[in-house]
């Protein structure tokens, strides 16, 4: 399954998990390179911020700081763009969001198990 999203895809949990899937091991193993610029996670970061600004779906539940950062980044606010030019900062943002998404996925599975009982 491709990690690319069509422009009309809604922001649902599966869309995010598809984006993160190829990067899961890298996100877990990245130990950081403090103060270094670089391209690691740049594509994933851009795909995620584009998905975060969609007003529907799971984005209504995602903590607002993620949404605000995405909007500011896509508006090309200088300090935000500079902040996320560092690999460590992209990694931290993506890791936090991914952890939140995984909690949502586990909750969803538990609710489905409860319905089937």
CNS distance restraints for C-alpha pairs under 8 A (distance, minus, plus):
assign (resid   1 and name CA) (resid  18 and name CA) 7.90 0.50 0.50
assign (resid   2 and name CA) (resid  18 and name CA) 7.66 0.50 0.50
assign (resid   3 and name CA) (resid  18 and name CA) 5.49 0.50 0.50
assign (resid   3 and name CA) (resid  19 and name CA) 4.93 0.50 0.50
assign (resid   3 and name CA) (resid  21 and name CA) 7.95 0.50 0.50
assign (resid   3 and name CA) (resid  22 and name CA) 7.84 0.50 0.50
assign (resid   4 and name CA) (resid  19 and name CA) 7.29 0.50 0.50
assign (resid   5 and name CA) (resid   9 and name CA) 6.38 0.50 0.50
assign (resid   5 and name CA) (resid  15 and name CA) 7.61 0.50 0.50
assign (resid   9 and name CA) (resid  15 and name CA) 7.85 0.50 0.50
assign (resid  10 and name CA) (resid  15 and name CA) 7.65 0.50 0.50
assign (resid  10 and name CA) (resid  54 and name CA) 7.39 0.50 0.50
assign (resid  10 and name CA) (resid  56 and name CA) 6.76 0.50 0.50
assign (resid  10 and name CA) (resid  57 and name CA) 6.36 0.50 0.50
assign (resid  11 and name CA) (resid  15 and name CA) 6.27 0.50 0.50
assign (resid  11 and name CA) (resid  16 and name CA) 7.42 0.50 0.50
assign (resid  11 and name CA) (resid  51 and name CA) 6.14 0.50 0.50
assign (resid  11 and name CA) (resid  52 and name CA) 7.32 0.50 0.50
assign (resid  11 and name CA) (resid  54 and name CA) 6.39 0.50 0.50
assign (resid  11 and name CA) (resid  55 and name CA) 7.94 0.50 0.50
assign (resid  11 and name CA) (resid  56 and name CA) 6.26 0.50 0.50
assign (resid  11 and name CA) (resid  57 and name CA) 5.03 0.50 0.50
assign (resid  11 and name CA) (resid  58 and name CA) 5.93 0.50 0.50
assign (resid  11 and name CA) (resid  59 and name CA) 6.33 0.50 0.50
assign (resid  12 and name CA) (resid  16 and name CA) 6.77 0.50 0.50
assign (resid  12 and name CA) (resid  57 and name CA) 5.22 0.50 0.50
assign (resid  12 and name CA) (resid  58 and name CA) 5.10 0.50 0.50
assign (resid  12 and name CA) (resid  59 and name CA) 7.53 0.50 0.50
assign (resid  13 and name CA) (resid  17 and name CA) 6.25 0.50 0.50
assign (resid  13 and name CA) (resid  58 and name CA) 6.29 0.50 0.50
assign (resid  13 and name CA) (resid 101 and name CA) 7.02 0.50 0.50
assign (resid  13 and name CA) (resid 104 and name CA) 7.96 0.50 0.50
assign (resid  13 and name CA) (resid 105 and name CA) 7.35 0.50 0.50
assign (resid  14 and name CA) (resid  18 and name CA) 5.99 0.50 0.50
assign (resid  15 and name CA) (resid  19 and name CA) 6.43 0.50 0.50
assign (resid  16 and name CA) (resid  20 and name CA) 6.30 0.50 0.50
assign (resid  16 and name CA) (resid  48 and name CA) 7.32 0.50 0.50
assign (resid  16 and name CA) (resid  51 and name CA) 7.98 0.50 0.50
assign (resid  16 and name CA) (resid 101 and name CA) 7.77 0.50 0.50
assign (resid  17 and name CA) (resid  21 and name CA) 5.90 0.50 0.50
assign (resid  17 and name CA) (resid 101 and name CA) 7.60 0.50 0.50
assign (resid  18 and name CA) (resid  22 and name CA) 7.84 0.50 0.50
assign (resid  19 and name CA) (resid  23 and name CA) 7.99 0.50 0.50
assign (resid  19 and name CA) (resid  44 and name CA) 6.94 0.50 0.50
assign (resid  19 and name CA) (resid  47 and name CA) 7.61 0.50 0.50
assign (resid  19 and name CA) (resid  48 and name CA) 7.54 0.50 0.50
assign (resid  20 and name CA) (resid  24 and name CA) 5.97 0.50 0.50
assign (resid  20 and name CA) (resid  44 and name CA) 7.32 0.50 0.50
assign (resid  20 and name CA) (resid  98 and name CA) 7.41 0.50 0.50
assign (resid  23 and name CA) (resid  27 and name CA) 5.99 0.50 0.50
assign (resid  24 and name CA) (resid  28 and name CA) 6.33 0.50 0.50
assign (resid  25 and name CA) (resid  29 and name CA) 6.10 0.50 0.50
assign (resid  26 and name CA) (resid  30 and name CA) 5.73 0.50 0.50
assign (resid  27 and name CA) (resid  91 and name CA) 6.80 0.50 0.50
assign (resid  27 and name CA) (resid  94 and name CA) 7.98 0.50 0.50
assign (resid  27 and name CA) (resid  95 and name CA) 6.47 0.50 0.50
assign (resid  28 and name CA) (resid  95 and name CA) 7.95 0.50 0.50
assign (resid  30 and name CA) (resid  91 and name CA) 7.84 0.50 0.50
assign (resid  32 and name CA) (resid  87 and name CA) 7.24 0.50 0.50
assign (resid  32 and name CA) (resid  88 and name CA) 5.39 0.50 0.50
assign (resid  32 and name CA) (resid  91 and name CA) 7.94 0.50 0.50
assign (resid  33 and name CA) (resid  87 and name CA) 7.10 0.50 0.50
assign (resid  33 and name CA) (resid  88 and name CA) 6.43 0.50 0.50
assign (resid  34 and name CA) (resid  88 and name CA) 6.35 0.50 0.50
assign (resid  35 and name CA) (resid  86 and name CA) 6.49 0.50 0.50
assign (resid  35 and name CA) (resid  88 and name CA) 7.59 0.50 0.50
assign (resid  36 and name CA) (resid  86 and name CA) 5.72 0.50 0.50
assign (resid  36 and name CA) (resid  87 and name CA) 6.62 0.50 0.50
assign (resid  36 and name CA) (resid  88 and name CA) 7.85 0.50 0.50
assign (resid  37 and name CA) (resid  85 and name CA) 5.79 0.50 0.50
assign (resid  37 and name CA) (resid  86 and name CA) 4.60 0.50 0.50
assign (resid  37 and name CA) (resid  87 and name CA) 6.03 0.50 0.50
assign (resid  38 and name CA) (resid  85 and name CA) 7.01 0.50 0.50
assign (resid  38 and name CA) (resid  86 and name CA) 6.44 0.50 0.50
assign (resid  38 and name CA) (resid  87 and name CA) 5.80 0.50 0.50
assign (resid  39 and name CA) (resid  43 and name CA) 7.93 0.50 0.50
assign (resid  39 and name CA) (resid  87 and name CA) 6.95 0.50 0.50
assign (resid  40 and name CA) (resid  87 and name CA) 6.00 0.50 0.50
assign (resid  41 and name CA) (resid  45 and name CA) 5.87 0.50 0.50
assign (resid  41 and name CA) (resid  87 and name CA) 7.14 0.50 0.50
assign (resid  41 and name CA) (resid  90 and name CA) 6.69 0.50 0.50
assign (resid  41 and name CA) (resid  91 and name CA) 6.87 0.50 0.50
assign (resid  42 and name CA) (resid  46 and name CA) 6.19 0.50 0.50
assign (resid  42 and name CA) (resid  87 and name CA) 7.98 0.50 0.50
assign (resid  42 and name CA) (resid  90 and name CA) 7.43 0.50 0.50
assign (resid  43 and name CA) (resid  47 and name CA) 6.19 0.50 0.50
assign (resid  44 and name CA) (resid  48 and name CA) 6.01 0.50 0.50
assign (resid  45 and name CA) (resid  49 and name CA) 6.14 0.50 0.50
assign (resid  45 and name CA) (resid  90 and name CA) 6.64 0.50 0.50
assign (resid  45 and name CA) (resid  94 and name CA) 6.96 0.50 0.50
assign (resid  46 and name CA) (resid  50 and name CA) 6.22 0.50 0.50
assign (resid  47 and name CA) (resid  51 and name CA) 6.32 0.50 0.50
assign (resid  48 and name CA) (resid  52 and name CA) 6.04 0.50 0.50
assign (resid  49 and name CA) (resid  53 and name CA) 6.58 0.50 0.50
assign (resid  49 and name CA) (resid  67 and name CA) 7.81 0.50 0.50
assign (resid  49 and name CA) (resid  70 and name CA) 4.70 0.50 0.50
assign (resid  49 and name CA) (resid  71 and name CA) 7.54 0.50 0.50
assign (resid  49 and name CA) (resid  73 and name CA) 7.76 0.50 0.50
assign (resid  49 and name CA) (resid  74 and name CA) 7.51 0.50 0.50
assign (resid  50 and name CA) (resid  54 and name CA) 7.42 0.50 0.50
assign (resid  50 and name CA) (resid  70 and name CA) 7.21 0.50 0.50
assign (resid  50 and name CA) (resid  74 and name CA) 7.70 0.50 0.50
assign (resid  52 and name CA) (resid  59 and name CA) 6.31 0.50 0.50
assign (resid  52 and name CA) (resid  66 and name CA) 7.49 0.50 0.50
assign (resid  52 and name CA) (resid  67 and name CA) 5.71 0.50 0.50
assign (resid  52 and name CA) (resid  70 and name CA) 6.37 0.50 0.50
assign (resid  53 and name CA) (resid  59 and name CA) 7.77 0.50 0.50
assign (resid  53 and name CA) (resid  67 and name CA) 6.23 0.50 0.50
assign (resid  53 and name CA) (resid  70 and name CA) 6.52 0.50 0.50
assign (resid  53 and name CA) (resid  71 and name CA) 6.34 0.50 0.50
assign (resid  54 and name CA) (resid  59 and name CA) 6.95 0.50 0.50
assign (resid  55 and name CA) (resid  59 and name CA) 6.29 0.50 0.50
assign (resid  55 and name CA) (resid  60 and name CA) 6.84 0.50 0.50
assign (resid  56 and name CA) (resid  60 and name CA) 6.35 0.50 0.50
assign (resid  58 and name CA) (resid  62 and name CA) 6.53 0.50 0.50
assign (resid  59 and name CA) (resid  67 and name CA) 7.85 0.50 0.50
assign (resid  62 and name CA) (resid  66 and name CA) 7.19 0.50 0.50
assign (resid  62 and name CA) (resid  67 and name CA) 7.50 0.50 0.50
assign (resid  63 and name CA) (resid  67 and name CA) 7.22 0.50 0.50
assign (resid  64 and name CA) (resid  68 and name CA) 6.11 0.50 0.50
assign (resid  65 and name CA) (resid  69 and name CA) 6.09 0.50 0.50
assign (resid  66 and name CA) (resid  70 and name CA) 6.26 0.50 0.50
assign (resid  66 and name CA) (resid  93 and name CA) 7.99 0.50 0.50
assign (resid  66 and name CA) (resid  97 and name CA) 7.56 0.50 0.50
assign (resid  67 and name CA) (resid  71 and name CA) 6.28 0.50 0.50
assign (resid  68 and name CA) (resid  72 and name CA) 6.18 0.50 0.50
assign (resid  69 and name CA) (resid  73 and name CA) 5.97 0.50 0.50
assign (resid  69 and name CA) (resid  80 and name CA) 7.52 0.50 0.50
assign (resid  70 and name CA) (resid  74 and name CA) 6.14 0.50 0.50
assign (resid  71 and name CA) (resid  75 and name CA) 6.12 0.50 0.50
assign (resid  72 and name CA) (resid  76 and name CA) 6.37 0.50 0.50
assign (resid  72 and name CA) (resid  77 and name CA) 5.68 0.50 0.50
assign (resid  72 and name CA) (resid  80 and name CA) 6.68 0.50 0.50
assign (resid  73 and name CA) (resid  77 and name CA) 5.93 0.50 0.50
assign (resid  73 and name CA) (resid  80 and name CA) 5.66 0.50 0.50
assign (resid  73 and name CA) (resid  81 and name CA) 5.74 0.50 0.50
assign (resid  76 and name CA) (resid  80 and name CA) 7.32 0.50 0.50
assign (resid  76 and name CA) (resid  81 and name CA) 6.12 0.50 0.50
assign (resid  77 and name CA) (resid  81 and name CA) 6.13 0.50 0.50
assign (resid  78 and name CA) (resid  82 and name CA) 6.05 0.50 0.50
assign (resid  79 and name CA) (resid  83 and name CA) 6.01 0.50 0.50
assign (resid  80 and name CA) (resid  84 and name CA) 6.27 0.50 0.50
assign (resid  81 and name CA) (resid  85 and name CA) 6.21 0.50 0.50
assign (resid  82 and name CA) (resid  86 and name CA) 7.45 0.50 0.50
assign (resid  83 and name CA) (resid  89 and name CA) 6.70 0.50 0.50
assign (resid  84 and name CA) (resid  89 and name CA) 5.53 0.50 0.50
assign (resid  84 and name CA) (resid  90 and name CA) 5.47 0.50 0.50
assign (resid  85 and name CA) (resid  89 and name CA) 7.67 0.50 0.50
assign (resid  85 and name CA) (resid  90 and name CA) 7.58 0.50 0.50
assign (resid  86 and name CA) (resid  90 and name CA) 6.63 0.50 0.50
assign (resid  87 and name CA) (resid  91 and name CA) 6.03 0.50 0.50
assign (resid  88 and name CA) (resid  92 and name CA) 6.07 0.50 0.50
assign (resid  89 and name CA) (resid  93 and name CA) 6.19 0.50 0.50
assign (resid  90 and name CA) (resid  94 and name CA) 6.03 0.50 0.50
assign (resid  91 and name CA) (resid  95 and name CA) 5.83 0.50 0.50
assign (resid  92 and name CA) (resid  96 and name CA) 6.11 0.50 0.50
assign (resid  93 and name CA) (resid  97 and name CA) 6.28 0.50 0.50
assign (resid  94 and name CA) (resid  98 and name CA) 5.93 0.50 0.50
assign (resid  95 and name CA) (resid  99 and name CA) 6.08 0.50 0.50
assign (resid  96 and name CA) (resid 100 and name CA) 6.34 0.50 0.50
assign (resid  97 and name CA) (resid 101 and name CA) 6.21 0.50 0.50
assign (resid  98 and name CA) (resid 102 and name CA) 6.13 0.50 0.50
assign (resid  99 and name CA) (resid 103 and name CA) 6.34 0.50 0.50
assign (resid 100 and name CA) (resid 104 and name CA) 6.40 0.50 0.50
assign (resid 101 and name CA) (resid 105 and name CA) 6.18 0.50 0.50
assign (resid 102 and name CA) (resid 106 and name CA) 6.18 0.50 0.50
assign (resid 103 and name CA) (resid 107 and name CA) 6.17 0.50 0.50
assign (resid 104 and name CA) (resid 108 and name CA) 6.10 0.50 0.50
assign (resid 105 and name CA) (resid 109 and name CA) 6.28 0.50 0.50
assign (resid 106 and name CA) (resid 110 and name CA) 6.18 0.50 0.50
assign (resid 107 and name CA) (resid 111 and name CA) 6.15 0.50 0.50
assign (resid 108 and name CA) (resid 112 and name CA) 6.24 0.50 0.50
assign (resid 109 and name CA) (resid 113 and name CA) 6.17 0.50 0.50
assign (resid 110 and name CA) (resid 114 and name CA) 6.18 0.50 0.50
assign (resid 111 and name CA) (resid 115 and name CA) 6.31 0.50 0.50
assign (resid 112 and name CA) (resid 116 and name CA) 6.36 0.50 0.50
assign (resid 113 and name CA) (resid 117 and name CA) 6.47 0.50 0.50
